Amino acid sequence: MKNFSTWLLVCFMVMFWVFRIMVALMAQLHQEFFITPFDLTMEIILLFVVLACLILVVKRKMAGALIYLFAYGMYFGSDVATKLSALFEDASQLGLNDYTALIISLIGIILPIAVLLDLLADKNRKAHPKDKKTDWFYKNEQYDRKLDERADKNNYRTL
């Protein structure tokens, strides 16, 4: 994890995971909270799955990002679809709690996509690395031209 973007995404993953723990805990304790889980049993299972995915993402494994996207896509995707269709049909029927749940669900969809894109970009960087210590020598065309000119001038010819 050398990139700043990766560190930020992992921090957001942890913050969203802690937020989902708070949501599940408040629902389990029957306390009022501005968000309620869609299915408490599935929420608890998802918390453990996301914990494993978090470890895999930190280790830069693509499987972690794919499982994270699949799990959150299945959990939050249906809510986003139903709330967006209700929003486009008649926006007056949605309340403040529905809008809040929609925003949280959108975050739950966007965050795994961002993590997957970051890992895909990192795979590209690993396949085509840039090393400032050696690229000036091996990928510098001006140096090649100077070497060629110098090599032509320093040839000793025997007659």
N, C-alpha and C positions, 0 to 999 in steps of 0.2 A: 504494500500500500504506500506507494511513493507519491501519489498524486493528491493534490488538495481536494479535487472533486470527489475522490473516493472517500477521503476522510469526512467530508461534509455529508455525503450520502449515508455513510455508516452512522454518523451522529444523528441524522434525521430518522434512520431506521430504528435506532435505539430509543429516541424520543417518542416515536409513534408506537413502538412496542410497549413502552412504559405507560403511555396514554391508554392503550388498549387493556393493559393490566388494571388500570384504575377503573375503566369502564366495566370490566368483568367483576371486579371487587365490589363496586358500588351496586351492581345488579344483584350480586350474591347476597349482600348485606341488606338488600331492599331499601337502599338510601336513594334520595332524589339526586339525579345527575342529569346534565343537559343532553346526554347521549345514552341510549339503551342498546345493548347488543341485540342483534337479530335472533341469534340462537346461542344461549349461554354455553351449552355443551360444545358446540362447534367453536365458539370463541376461545374456550380453554384449550381445546385441541390445537387450534390455530396458533395460540401463544407459544406452545412447545415446538410446533413446526417452524415458526418464524425464528425462534431461538437457534434452532439447528441451521436454518438458512443464513442467519446472521454470522455464525461461525464460518460457514462455507464461503460467504461473500468476503469476509476478512481474509480468508486464505486464497482468494481470487479464483474460486472454482465456479465455472459456468453453471453447474448443476444447482448451486445455491440460488443463483439469480432466477433460473427457470422455475424452480420449485416455489420460490417466493412469489413470482409473477402468477403462476398457476393457482396457488393457494389464495392469494388476495384477489385475484381476478374472479375466482369462483365465489368467494365470500362477498365481496363488495360489488361485483359486476351486476348482479341481479338487482340490487338496490339502486344502483346508478341508473340502470335501464328503466325501472319502474318509476323512479322519481323524475327522471327527465321526460318520460312520456307524459306523466301527469302535469309536469310544468308546461309542456308545449300545448297540451289540451286545454287546461284551465288553471292558470297560475293562482287564482284566488282560493282554490281549495287547499293549497299547501300552507302550513303554518311555519312559525319560526323554527320549531324543532325539526320539521321536515327539511328546511333549507340548511340547517346546521348539519343534519345527518347526511345530506347530499354533499356538502363541502368536505366532510370527513371521509365519505366514501370516495370522492374524487381524489383526495390525497392518497387514500389507500390503493387507488389504481395507478396514479401518476408516479408514486414513489418506486414501485417495482419496475416500471418501465424505464425510469431514469437509471436505476441500478443495473438493469440489463444492458442499456445503451452504454453505460460507463464501462462495464466489463467487456463489451464488444469492442469499444474503442481502445481499451487497454490491450486486448489480444492483438489488435492491429499494430499498436506501438511495440509490442514484444516481437512481432513478426518482422517489423522494419525498424529496428532501433536506431537511434541517433546518438552517437558518442562524440562529444565535443573534443575529446582528447585525441582522437584519431581521424575524424572526418575531415579536418582541415588538410590533412596529408593525402588521404585516399580519394576524397571527393572534390578536390580542388583542381579545376582545369587550368587555372593560371599557373599553378606550380608545375603541372605537366608540360605546359608550353615552355616555361623557363628551363625546365630540365632538358627538353628536346633541343632547344637552342644552344644550351651549354654543352650538350653532348656532341652537337655538330661541330662546335668550335674547338673542342678538345681532342679531336681525332688526330692521331699521328699517322701520317701516310709515309709509306716507304716507296721510293721510286726504283 
